[in-house]
């Protein structure tokens, strides 16, 4: 069973366009962790108290794009966007839903932190 990768995303400034992120897996070994069709991807930022401050989904056009939903070859992009959150260190999770089981399997595949710095031009 795979665990979520844990990374620190590059810092960004409040009010700037955040570059987003792309996650992909190519599993030539046929690991059953990725044998279903990818059906939904969700990205969430949480503040230091654990409250969700930004939630993006592939169910909403322009938020998260599923680039490939094929079994063993998933890819998704959290689209760039202007972040207007206050400066601080935020936790994030990137959650994937696939149809390999009933009910659908939901797993966080990537997690970590994103530091947002105060807008130096404010």
Helices and strands as residue ranges (DSSP letters): E 5-13, E 17-18, E 21-24, G 32-34, E 38-46, E 52-57, E 64-68, E 75-78, E 81-82, E 88-98, E 105-117
